Every structure is written in structure tokens, then in C-alpha cells.
Amino acid sequence: MSTIPETVDEEVDAGRTSLEDSERTRRALLGMLEDLHLAEASHRDSLERFEIISRATNDVVWDWDLNTDSVRWNANFTSLFGYPREEIEPGSESWSQRVHPEDYQRVLDGIHSVIGGTGQSWSDEYRFRRRDGSYADILDRGFVLRDAAGRGVRMIGAMQDISARKQAEQEISRIFALSPDMICSADLQGRFFRLNRQFERVLGYTVDELRRVPFMDHIHPDDLESSRLEMQLLQAGNTAIGFVNRWRAKDGSYRWLEWNVMAIPDEDRIYAVARDITERKANEDALRASEERYRLVVEGSAAGIWDWNPGQGKITFSPRVAEMFGLPLRDLPTSREAFEAFIHPEDRRTVNEALKAYLDRHAPYYAEYRLRMASGEYRWMSAQGKAQWDDNGNLVRMAGSLVDIHERKVAENALVLTLDLLRRTSDIAKVGGWELDLITGKPHFSEEHRKIMEIDPRATLTLEAVMEYVAPEARPEVEAHIDAAIHQGKSWKIEFPVKTAKGRDLWILSHGEAVMKDGKAVRVVGVVQDISERKRAEDDLHRLNAELEKRVAARTAELAEKNRELEAFSYSVSHDLKAPLRGIDGYSQLLRMDYSEKLDEDGRGFLDNIRAGVAHMQALIDDMLAYSRMERRALAIAPQDVPKAVEGILADLNPDPERIDLSLDLVPGAVLADKEGLAIALRNLIDNAVKFSGTRRPSVIGIRSRIDGDRYILSVRDNGTGFDMKHYENIFKMFHRLHRSEEFPGTGVGLAMVRKAMDRMGGRVWAESAPGQGAEFHLDLPLAVPATLPGP
């Protein structure tokens, strides 16, 4: 089997180099055929140039005589496929018998269709067997030379090994699909080009639904301004690291996303990695991220042929070079000095040094530089070639190809930026990758994977060695998941503990799947992420919850005991205190009835004071018992109609309409409250308003309400004596009175009961007043249903 590149970077580089070789070879062969057509008299000269070009390329160049069915291969057939010269058959079977059986008929039908027709060129991609039995992915191109009657007599072509490129394309797509993060590309106007399936998992929309509308349509209204500003910065060529906004999911909820974005304004592209951090926002948990990289395929354009004769000081070009320059062939430079004038001033030194190094050391000549086109634009070109020396070592001639690589250079710059972003996000997210080639048994572990496991980056690893770091109790489950992936095609997502090479205990989140080919697993690919911080947070949360449950249980038991004590106290107050009071009240009443005439005025006054004190004491005990019962009683929170509750309280109190000017202005509405608790609050406030405005003529009481958002506000106002707001904090305390009982009777418990009732129902009470200007008390409770205010 062929050696698999250690990284995707090497695969892309290998694919790029092979692609350039193929393009240069194809241009060289096309130029040679054109030369053959233009001048049959120089046939021998063209053959010599063919030999030079064959040696100048890394491709397998072949020459097929269709009349004799003999094929001539260059030396690369041996170096690329491993066949010694003596094993290469002289006829076309040296090629056809090594084409993969599944590709055989298609490829032969295609090439014979071109030979038997009128076309000049043929190309195809297929699998070609190497000497070790493995197959290489091949891009093959050929050109037909026809006689005067149009019959094909000869075919010349080149085979390019594109296995690395194919593998790189598959690798990038698999990693893209396996990424736990959201990866996308879009234009600078806000429309998606490509998204991975994580968008569907996080937002609920399909990929097609997300592509149909600008992505700004999904952003929370409160985040639109900052998101538009970020887009303006991206359009100016900036990058965005850790930018956060909210996106609307398909179910109507919003998800918090954290973005790392790179913009390439010249290409109207942005590349982004997003992470769903909703849970982190809600729980202030650790940040997780993931990574992915985008595939940029660099395709070479057509090549031109150049031929330099140093002795004559003359350089000639094929017509394709003229097309590249946008000039007539006759206007191209004819000397090396004239050609140098077209090279970008900054690149001339590079070109000359590359040429000098080649002529001094006879090393392969290759250079990349910019050439000025007829339009004045500079475009990147690559030139490669080989020279011919005489027996004395003197340079006789040099020929090669010229390829327009402008698009490739632009793509390379974008690729470098993308790969750099992916490496950075991988480091930040602590996500590593690994793969196992099931055919060769060779594993590969990414740099970040080794960092997570604290393994020496120079160490040679096997999958079995890495499994030793998995905790023994978790190892069977991990191995079972990998085995299920290989034999059943199942993917996995599991969490398990490990001990690193340095002895640290970590928790790992692992995703992976098997790569299938012809129904059989050929590779296993996985990613790992350090989730130790999250697991520690979860353990802390479980421990805190357990402690909280213990505290709640202890507190509940304590409260139950206190309630029992309070019940006992209430029983004692109700029976042990009220019984003597009833005796005092009864005997004082008998004394008044039977001995009133024997007592003087002072004596009768003393009896009246005794009875008034007993009545006050009984009222105070009743209020204390009511306050105690209110604290112990379980609440029954349910929708309560406020206007109806007010009318019920007024019916019980029955205020004298001739003495009291009562006004009601109540908005219809129901609140979430306890029925008895609401009645206690309303009764005490209305009773206080009646009591403290009783000295005024007329006595004015107003009860009104309003709705504020999702709250219902009820107010009770009177024109009574009022109070100084400096005593505000005391008016809701038990037994605290601002007026003498001779002026306004009472126990000082009523307002304390109002506050207790409102606190227990999740409401609020407050007051506003001034001495001599009355007082206004307000109740605030949550609405039972969204309020609908009446129209104008």
C-alpha cells in the first residue's frame, strides 16, 4: 500500500504538486503537438524536446504508436508505480491490464472513442494498480496525432497520481461532518454558502432553510445592532474572535452562539466556527468549542511551452503563452532580456537566483513569479524546465512550461488563513483528532490529541498504547464502541475517564465513526475533547444539591417542631389566657348589675375601665391568634377576581353611606393569590381607612386599581389623620401604633397582618402619607392571565 500522509496539510501539498506537474506536462505535450503540426521538417527536433520535457515532469509520460500497438514510457512509470523496466510489457497491455476492473470498460471505451473519432484529446480519472497490488488514483490525459486522412497514428499523454488529492478531499469532508461545532462559509452580504449538520442540531432548521434567507433574519432584535457593526468590521477585513449573539431556533427559542470569524473581502467570503454556549450562559459553565477546516481546491490552468537557445540568444513560445499574455504570438519577447522586462520588479531577483541555482547544480528548475499581462495586470505564473548540455558541459538549450497559477496563489493565501484559524480554534477548544487505517494498521494522532493526553509529540504511538491511558473500568465500553463502528458502521459519542501520560486524571468526550468503502470499514476517525472542567462543575453541583437537600430536610424538621410549639402556644393562649379574662369580664358585669347602686361614680368608672381592658385584651389575643394561624396555614394560590373580592369585603364591613363618601374605580382583572390572605389584606386596609377618616366630615375613601405590565396594583386612599413618613418603617410592625388607643381603638396588629399576607403570596404593600392629609396604601400582586386593557 502507498504511504498515507501524516497530516491533511501534506495531502493538500501533495495534491497541489501533482496537479501542477500534470498541468505542466499537458501544456508541454500540447505545445509539442502544435509544433509537430506547424513544422514536420523539425520532427527530430521536436522528439528531442519531448525527451527534455519528459525528464522535466514528475508525471508518467507515455507515447503509443497506434499502428504497431507499442507503448513507450518515461522513467516515472517505475518510480511512481514500482514496476522495473523488465516487467513493463511492450504493448498497450502494459497499461490496460493494470486498470482497476471496475474502471476498465469505461476507460477503454472512452479512449477508443476518441481515437476512432475526430477528437484530438482524451482524459479520464481511474484507478491504476501498483506493483505492490494497491491502486493509485490517476488523472490521465492523452493527445492524438492523425495522418492526412484523419486516422489516428500516434497518441501521447501523461498520467498523474492524484491519490493524495483524493484522500485530502475525503479527509476534509469527513472532519467537516464529524465536527461537534457549527462550521460555515458565507458572503459579506449575509447569505450562507456551506454549513455542516451541527446547524440543524442546534437551531432545528435544515441547511436548505438556512441558505434561503439572510442570516441576520435569525438574530435576536437586541443583538442586531452589534451584529451589523461586526459585519461592517469583517467587510473591512477584520477578524472576529469570541463574538457572541443570540439566534432564533425553529421552535421559537433563542440560542447563544459564540463566533470565530475570518473575512476575505477580496473573495467576498467569511469563514466561521460557531459554538452553542446557551448552557454556559444559563449555568455560567465552561466554554467548549470545536473546530473544522474548509477545503480549497486549487485547479491549475492551461500551460504554455517555452524554448530557450542561449547560443542564439533566442527564446520562443507556444501559442498558449500568447493567449495567456493577451498578445499576438509575434509580439511576445524573443530574448531572455526582453522577457525579463515582463517580470514584476520584486520577483526578478527570485527568478534569476532560481535559474542560476539550476545551472550551477543541475537541480530541477522551478520558480513562481508575477508577469505583466497586455492589460497591465500582473498574474502569478509558475515556470519549470530542464536543460540540455553538450559533452563539454556547455548549456545547449533549455525548455519547459509556463502555467498560470494566479487563482491557486489566491486560494493558497485563503487556505493558509483558514488552516491558521482552525489550528487556533483547536487549541482554544482543546479538541484533538485521531484516525486508524484498518488496511495498514497505522494510526495517526493530532498534535492537540497528544497535548490533551500529555504524550511526547515525538513518541511513536499505537492505538493499543493509547487505550492504556483509558481508565480500566471504562476500557471495555470504549473498545465495544470502536468495534461496533468497525463491524456495524455505528458512530459513537461517549464520555470516560483517562489518566494522562503524566498521571493527571481527566474526563474525555469522544465522537467517532468508521469510514466505509464497498460495505467494509477501511478507516476509523475520531475526535476527543477535554471535559474535565465540566465534569468537576457537575460533581460540585451534585454535591451542593445533596447538601442543600440535607439542609432543607433539617430546616423542615425544625420548622415542623416550631409549628408544633406554636400550636401548643396558641392552644395555651386560647384556653389558659382567655378563660381568666372571661371570668373577670363576667364578674365585673355581675358587680355592675348587682352592686352598681352601692358604688360611687369613681367605683363605677373603675368597673368600666376593667371591662374595657378585658375587651382590649381579648381583641389583642384574637389578633395574635389570627396572625399565628395565618403563618401556619397552607396557601392555596389560585386566580382571584379582585373587584369581586373588594365588593365582598365592603358587604361585610357595610360602611355607613351617609357618613362615608366611598368611590370605586376598579379595573377588571384576576390575580394569583390565596383567597383568605387577599381578604385579610383588603379587610384591614379598608377598615383602617374607615377608622382613621372617621373624624372628618365628610369622610372620603377611594378604592382604585390599575394594571402595570404583568402586575395588578390596588390602592386604598382616605382623608384621615395620616402619618409622618419618618415613621414609615414602624407602621407594619407588630403592636406598633402611631396614635393613642383613646383616639383610634385597635391592637396594632392589622398592618402587620397585611404585610405578612402579601409577603406569603409573593406580593408587596407600601404606603404614602403626610400628617393631616390622609394616607394611601397600595397592594401589588401578579396577574393570573395577561391583562387586556380597555380601549380608548
Solvent accessible surface area in square Angstrom, and as a share of the most:
residue,aa,sasa,rsa
1,M,117,0.52
2,S,48,0.31
3,T,118,0.69
4,I,29,0.15
5,P,29,0.18
6,E,79,0.35
7,T,56,0.33
8,V,14,0.08
9,D,37,0.19
10,E,81,0.36
11,E,5,0.02
12,V,26,0.15
13,D,68,0.35
14,A,39,0.30
15,G,3,0.03
16,R,40,0.15
17,T,66,0.38
18,S,26,0.17
19,L,6,0.03
20,E,17,0.08
21,D,3,0.02
22,S,6,0.04
23,E,7,0.03
24,R,9,0.03
25,T,1,0.00
26,R,55,0.20
27,R,5,0.02
28,A,2,0.02
29,L,1,0.00
30,L,41,0.20
31,G,2,0.02
32,M,1,0.00
33,L,1,0.00
34,E,47,0.21
35,D,28,0.14
36,L,2,0.01
37,H,108,0.48
38,L,135,0.67
39,A,43,0.33
40,E,118,0.53
41,A,112,0.87
42,S,40,0.26
43,H,70,0.31
44,R,187,0.68
45,D,48,0.25
46,S,1,0.01
47,L,56,0.28
48,E,75,0.34
49,R,26,0.10
50,F,8,0.03
51,E,65,0.29
52,I,2,0.01
53,I,8,0.04
54,S,7,0.05
55,R,126,0.46
56,A,19,0.15
57,T,9,0.05
58,N,97,0.49
59,D,5,0.02
60,V,0,0.00
61,V,3,0.01
62,W,13,0.05
63,D,12,0.06
64,W,20,0.07
65,D,51,0.26
66,L,36,0.18
67,N,90,0.46
68,T,93,0.54
69,D,62,0.32
70,S,49,0.32
71,V,20,0.11
72,R,113,0.41
73,W,14,0.05
74,N,23,0.12
75,A,68,0.53
76,N,29,0.15
77,F,0,0.00
78,T,49,0.28
79,S,92,0.59
80,L,51,0.25
81,F,4,0.02
82,G,39,0.37
83,Y,12,0.04
84,P,37,0.23
85,R,132,0.48
86,E,147,0.66
87,E,66,0.30
88,I,27,0.14
89,E,47,0.21
90,P,105,0.66
91,G,8,0.08
92,S,24,0.15
93,E,74,0.33
94,S,0,0.00
95,W,20,0.07
96,S,19,0.12
97,Q,83,0.37
98,R,11,0.04
99,V,5,0.03
100,H,30,0.13
101,P,101,0.64
102,E,119,0.53
103,D,11,0.05
104,Y,82,0.31
105,Q,110,0.49
106,R,115,0.42
107,V,0,0.00
108,L,27,0.13
109,D,79,0.41
110,G,27,0.26
111,I,3,0.02
112,H,98,0.44
113,S,77,0.50
114,V,31,0.18
115,I,28,0.14
116,G,70,0.68
117,G,32,0.31
118,T,134,0.78
119,G,35,0.33
120,Q,78,0.35
121,S,66,0.43
122,W,15,0.05
123,S,63,0.41
124,D,31,0.16
125,E,66,0.30
126,Y,9,0.03
127,R,56,0.20
128,F,0,0.00
129,R,75,0.27
130,R,25,0.09
131,R,131,0.48
132,D,88,0.45
133,G,42,0.41
134,S,8,0.05
135,Y,73,0.28
136,A,0,0.00
137,D,43,0.22
138,I,0,0.00
139,L,17,0.08
140,D,2,0.01
141,R,45,0.17
142,G,0,0.00
143,F,6,0.03
144,V,4,0.02
145,L,25,0.13
146,R,46,0.17
147,D,53,0.28
148,A,120,0.93
149,A,95,0.74
150,G,35,0.34
151,R,135,0.49
152,G,7,0.07
153,V,29,0.17
154,R,36,0.13
155,M,0,0.00
156,I,0,0.00
157,G,0,0.00
158,A,7,0.06
159,M,0,0.00
160,Q,3,0.01
161,D,29,0.15
162,I,1,0.01
163,S,23,0.15
164,A,18,0.14
165,R,35,0.13
166,K,58,0.24
167,Q,32,0.14
168,A,4,0.03
169,E,41,0.18
170,Q,89,0.40
171,E,9,0.04
172,I,4,0.02
173,S,45,0.29
174,R,45,0.17
175,I,46,0.23
176,F,11,0.05
177,A,69,0.54
178,L,22,0.11
179,S,3,0.02
180,P,27,0.17
181,D,10,0.05
182,M,2,0.01
183,I,0,0.00
184,C,4,0.02
185,S,10,0.06
186,A,1,0.01
187,D,18,0.09
188,L,13,0.06
189,Q,129,0.57
190,G,3,0.02
191,R,104,0.38
192,F,11,0.05
193,F,87,0.36
194,R,77,0.28
195,L,10,0.05
196,N,5,0.02
197,R,156,0.57
198,Q,32,0.14
199,F,0,0.00
200,E,50,0.22
201,R,155,0.56
202,V,14,0.08
203,L,2,0.01
204,G,43,0.41
205,Y,27,0.10
206,T,61,0.36
207,V,11,0.06
208,D,81,0.42
209,E,45,0.20
210,L,0,0.00
211,R,91,0.33
212,R,160,0.58
213,V,54,0.31
214,P,41,0.26
215,F,16,0.07
216,M,37,0.17
217,D,76,0.39
218,H,7,0.03
219,I,8,0.04
220,H,35,0.16
221,P,89,0.56
222,D,107,0.55
223,D,15,0.08
224,L,39,0.20
225,E,143,0.64
226,S,51,0.33
227,S,4,0.02
228,R,126,0.46
229,L,102,0.51
230,E,34,0.15
231,M,20,0.09
232,Q,110,0.49
233,L,78,0.39
234,L,7,0.03
235,Q,83,0.37
236,A,79,0.61
237,G,38,0.36
238,N,68,0.35
239,T,81,0.47
240,A,3,0.03
241,I,110,0.56
242,G,33,0.32
243,F,40,0.17
244,V,42,0.24
245,N,5,0.03
246,R,51,0.19
247,W,5,0.02
248,R,79,0.29
249,A,6,0.05
250,K,113,0.48
251,D,119,0.62
252,G,45,0.44
253,S,50,0.32
254,Y,71,0.27
255,R,62,0.23
256,W,65,0.23
257,L,0,0.00
258,E,24,0.11
259,W,17,0.06
260,N,14,0.07
261,V,10,0.06
262,M,11,0.05
263,A,8,0.06
264,I,20,0.10
265,P,54,0.34
266,D,142,0.74
267,E,53,0.24
268,D,51,0.26
269,R,73,0.27
270,I,10,0.05
271,Y,14,0.05
272,A,3,0.02
273,V,6,0.03
274,A,0,0.00
275,R,19,0.07
276,D,38,0.20
277,I,4,0.02
278,T,22,0.13
279,E,97,0.44
280,R,52,0.19
281,K,88,0.37
282,A,77,0.59
283,N,97,0.50
284,E,162,0.73
285,D,39,0.20
286,A,22,0.17
287,L,75,0.37
288,R,86,0.31
289,A,5,0.04
290,S,0,0.00
291,E,38,0.17
292,E,3,0.01
293,R,35,0.13
294,Y,11,0.04
295,R,87,0.32
296,L,36,0.18
297,V,62,0.36
298,V,14,0.08
299,E,103,0.46
300,G,21,0.20
301,S,37,0.24
302,A,24,0.19
303,A,1,0.00
304,G,0,0.00
305,I,2,0.01
306,W,22,0.08
307,D,13,0.07
308,W,32,0.11
309,N,36,0.19
310,P,39,0.25
311,G,75,0.72
312,Q,133,0.59
313,G,40,0.38
314,K,98,0.42
315,I,12,0.06
316,T,61,0.36
317,F,26,0.11
318,S,6,0.04
319,P,44,0.28
320,R,57,0.21
321,V,0,0.00
322,A,7,0.05
323,E,115,0.52
324,M,20,0.09
325,F,3,0.01
326,G,55,0.53
327,L,45,0.22
328,P,58,0.36
329,L,85,0.42
330,R,204,0.74
331,D,77,0.40
332,L,10,0.05
333,P,11,0.07
334,T,86,0.50
335,S,30,0.19
336,R,63,0.23
337,E,127,0.57
338,A,43,0.33
339,F,21,0.09
340,E,46,0.21
341,A,51,0.40
342,F,35,0.15
343,I,4,0.02
344,H,31,0.14
345,P,80,0.51
346,E,127,0.57
347,D,13,0.07
348,R,76,0.28
349,R,183,0.67
350,T,72,0.42
351,V,13,0.07
352,N,53,0.27
353,E,92,0.41
354,A,25,0.20
355,L,18,0.09
356,K,132,0.56
357,A,26,0.20
358,Y,8,0.03
359,L,53,0.26
360,D,92,0.48
361,R,168,0.61
362,H,103,0.46
363,A,34,0.27
364,P,113,0.71
365,Y,17,0.07
366,Y,78,0.30
367,A,5,0.04
368,E,45,0.20
369,Y,5,0.02
370,R,52,0.19
371,L,0,0.00
372,R,80,0.29
373,M,13,0.06
374,A,56,0.44
375,S,95,0.61
376,G,44,0.42
377,E,78,0.35
378,Y,66,0.25
379,R,45,0.16
380,W,60,0.21
381,M,0,0.00
382,S,0,0.00
383,A,3,0.02
384,Q,17,0.08
385,G,3,0.02
386,K,59,0.25
387,A,9,0.07
388,Q,61,0.27
389,W,64,0.22
390,D,56,0.29
391,D,153,0.79
392,N,128,0.66
393,G,46,0.44
394,N,82,0.42
395,L,45,0.22
396,V,65,0.37
397,R,40,0.15
398,M,1,0.00
399,A,0,0.00
400,G,4,0.03
401,S,3,0.02
402,L,2,0.01
403,V,1,0.01
404,D,18,0.09
405,I,3,0.01
406,H,42,0.19
407,E,99,0.44
408,R,9,0.03
409,K,38,0.16
410,V,60,0.35
411,A,20,0.15
412,E,29,0.13
413,N,95,0.49
414,A,4,0.03
415,L,10,0.05
416,V,95,0.55
417,L,84,0.42
418,T,2,0.01
419,L,20,0.10
420,D,56,0.29
421,L,13,0.07
422,L,12,0.06
423,R,125,0.46
424,R,146,0.53
425,T,3,0.02
426,S,11,0.07
427,D,76,0.39
428,I,95,0.48
429,A,8,0.06
430,K,107,0.45
431,V,2,0.01
432,G,1,0.01
433,G,20,0.19
434,W,20,0.07
435,E,18,0.08
436,L,20,0.10
437,D,8,0.04
438,L,54,0.27
439,I,101,0.51
440,T,62,0.36
441,G,48,0.46
442,K,82,0.35
443,P,25,0.16
444,H,50,0.22
445,F,9,0.04
446,S,33,0.21
447,E,118,0.53
448,E,18,0.08
449,H,7,0.03
450,R,36,0.13
451,K,108,0.46
452,I,11,0.05
453,M,8,0.04
454,E,37,0.17
455,I,12,0.06
456,D,64,0.33
457,P,101,0.63
458,R,208,0.76
459,A,37,0.29
460,T,135,0.78
461,L,21,0.10
462,T,65,0.38
463,L,27,0.13
464,E,125,0.56
465,A,43,0.33
466,V,14,0.08
467,M,21,0.09
468,E,117,0.52
469,Y,51,0.20
470,V,9,0.05
471,A,16,0.13
472,P,96,0.61
473,E,134,0.60
474,A,9,0.07
475,R,53,0.20
476,P,87,0.55
477,E,89,0.40
478,V,9,0.05
479,E,83,0.37
480,A,60,0.46
481,H,58,0.26
482,I,17,0.09
483,D,73,0.38
484,A,19,0.15
485,A,0,0.00
486,I,42,0.21
487,H,135,0.60
488,Q,116,0.51
489,G,41,0.39
490,K,117,0.50
491,S,77,0.50
492,W,15,0.05
493,K,132,0.56
494,I,16,0.08
495,E,63,0.28
496,F,15,0.06
497,P,31,0.19
498,V,6,0.03
499,K,104,0.44
500,T,5,0.03
501,A,51,0.40
502,K,158,0.67
503,G,42,0.40
504,R,124,0.45
505,D,103,0.53
506,L,6,0.03
507,W,84,0.30
508,I,3,0.01
509,L,16,0.08
510,S,5,0.03
511,H,33,0.15
512,G,1,0.01
513,E,56,0.25
514,A,11,0.09
515,V,11,0.07
516,M,86,0.38
517,K,112,0.48
518,D,128,0.66
519,G,71,0.68
520,K,145,0.61
521,A,9,0.07
522,V,25,0.14
523,R,21,0.08
524,V,0,0.00
525,V,8,0.05
526,G,1,0.01
527,V,20,0.12
528,V,11,0.06
529,Q,13,0.06
530,D,35,0.18
531,I,3,0.02
532,S,6,0.04
533,E,105,0.47
534,R,35,0.13
535,K,33,0.14
536,R,140,0.51
537,A,41,0.32
538,E,58,0.26
539,D,76,0.39
540,D,59,0.30
541,L,101,0.50
542,H,119,0.53
543,R,125,0.46
544,L,102,0.51
545,N,64,0.33
546,A,46,0.35
547,E,69,0.31
548,L,103,0.51
549,E,120,0.54
550,K,148,0.63
551,R,168,0.61
552,V,83,0.48
553,A,65,0.50
554,A,64,0.49
555,R,123,0.45
556,T,79,0.46
557,A,62,0.48
558,E,77,0.35
559,L,79,0.39
560,A,37,0.29
561,E,76,0.34
562,K,102,0.43
563,N,62,0.32
564,R,135,0.49
565,E,98,0.44
566,L,53,0.26
567,E,90,0.40
568,A,64,0.50
569,F,107,0.45
570,S,12,0.08
571,Y,139,0.53
572,S,41,0.26
573,V,3,0.02
574,S,37,0.24
575,H,90,0.40
576,D,89,0.46
577,L,83,0.41
578,K,39,0.17
579,A,46,0.36
580,P,72,0.45
581,L,21,0.10
582,R,132,0.48
583,G,30,0.29
584,I,82,0.42
585,D,37,0.19
586,G,30,0.29
587,Y,162,0.62
588,S,7,0.04
589,Q,77,0.34
590,L,93,0.46
591,L,70,0.35
592,R,81,0.30
593,M,131,0.58
594,D,92,0.48
595,Y,101,0.38
596,S,26,0.17
597,E,171,0.77
598,K,160,0.68
599,L,53,0.26
600,D,94,0.49
601,E,125,0.56
602,D,96,0.49
603,G,15,0.14
604,R,60,0.22
605,G,29,0.28
606,F,129,0.54
607,L,9,0.04
608,D,71,0.37
609,N,103,0.53
610,I,82,0.41
611,R,83,0.30
612,A,64,0.50
613,G,40,0.38
614,V,8,0.05
615,A,58,0.45
616,H,83,0.37
617,M,80,0.36
618,Q,45,0.20
619,A,44,0.34
620,L,37,0.18
621,I,3,0.01
622,D,64,0.33
623,D,42,0.22
624,M,58,0.26
625,L,18,0.09
626,A,27,0.21
627,Y,39,0.15
628,S,13,0.08
629,R,127,0.46
630,M,5,0.02
631,E,70,0.31
632,R,66,0.24
633,R,67,0.24
634,A,85,0.66
635,L,58,0.29
636,A,69,0.53
637,I,84,0.43
638,A,40,0.31
639,P,88,0.55
640,Q,28,0.12
641,D,70,0.36
642,V,4,0.03
643,P,25,0.16
644,K,146,0.62
645,A,31,0.24
646,V,0,0.00
647,E,102,0.46
648,G,36,0.35
649,I,7,0.04
650,L,21,0.10
651,A,76,0.59
652,D,104,0.54
653,L,55,0.28
654,N,117,0.60
655,P,27,0.17
656,D,68,0.35
657,P,113,0.71
658,E,167,0.75
659,R,74,0.27
660,I,7,0.04
661,D,78,0.40
662,L,61,0.31
663,S,63,0.41
664,L,83,0.41
665,D,100,0.52
666,L,37,0.18
667,V,31,0.18
668,P,104,0.66
669,G,22,0.21
670,A,26,0.20
671,V,1,0.00
672,L,65,0.33
673,A,0,0.00
674,D,3,0.02
675,K,150,0.64
676,E,87,0.39
677,G,2,0.02
678,L,6,0.03
679,A,23,0.18
680,I,20,0.10
681,A,0,0.00
682,L,1,0.00
683,R,91,0.33
684,N,31,0.16
685,L,4,0.02
686,I,2,0.01
687,D,64,0.33
688,N,25,0.13
689,A,3,0.02
690,V,29,0.17
691,K,57,0.24
692,F,45,0.19
693,S,0,0.00
694,G,20,0.19
695,T,91,0.53
696,R,82,0.30
697,R,166,0.61
698,P,86,0.54
699,S,0,0.00
700,V,59,0.34
701,I,2,0.01
702,G,20,0.20
703,I,1,0.01
704,R,105,0.38
705,S,12,0.08
706,R,115,0.42
707,I,26,0.13
708,D,80,0.42
709,G,65,0.63
710,D,100,0.52
711,R,71,0.26
712,Y,4,0.02
713,I,10,0.05
714,L,6,0.03
715,S,5,0.03
716,V,4,0.02
717,R,112,0.41
718,D,12,0.06
719,N,44,0.23
720,G,0,0.00
721,T,33,0.19
722,G,8,0.08
723,F,19,0.08
724,D,53,0.27
725,M,84,0.38
726,K,158,0.67
727,H,67,0.30
728,Y,41,0.16
729,E,112,0.50
730,N,40,0.20
731,I,10,0.05
732,F,7,0.03
733,K,109,0.46
734,M,64,0.29
735,F,99,0.41
736,H,71,0.32
737,R,77,0.28
738,L,62,0.31
739,H,47,0.21
740,R,147,0.54
741,S,53,0.34
742,E,138,0.62
743,E,90,0.40
744,F,11,0.05
745,P,92,0.58
746,G,24,0.23
747,T,17,0.10
748,G,19,0.18
749,V,0,0.00
750,G,19,0.19
751,L,27,0.13
752,A,5,0.04
753,M,14,0.06
754,V,0,0.00
755,R,81,0.30
756,K,54,0.23
757,A,2,0.02
758,M,0,0.00
759,D,90,0.46
760,R,68,0.25
761,M,13,0.06
762,G,51,0.49
763,G,14,0.14
764,R,128,0.47
765,V,11,0.06
766,W,51,0.18
767,A,3,0.03
768,E,87,0.39
769,S,20,0.13
770,A,33,0.25
771,P,88,0.55
772,G,41,0.39
773,Q,124,0.55
774,G,2,0.02
775,A,7,0.06
776,E,12,0.05
777,F,20,0.08
778,H,14,0.06
779,L,4,0.02
780,D,13,0.06
781,L,6,0.03
782,P,32,0.20
783,L,19,0.09
784,A,23,0.18
785,V,100,0.58
786,P,125,0.79
787,A,38,0.29
788,T,128,0.75
789,L,108,0.54
790,P,103,0.65
791,G,62,0.60
792,P,190,1.20
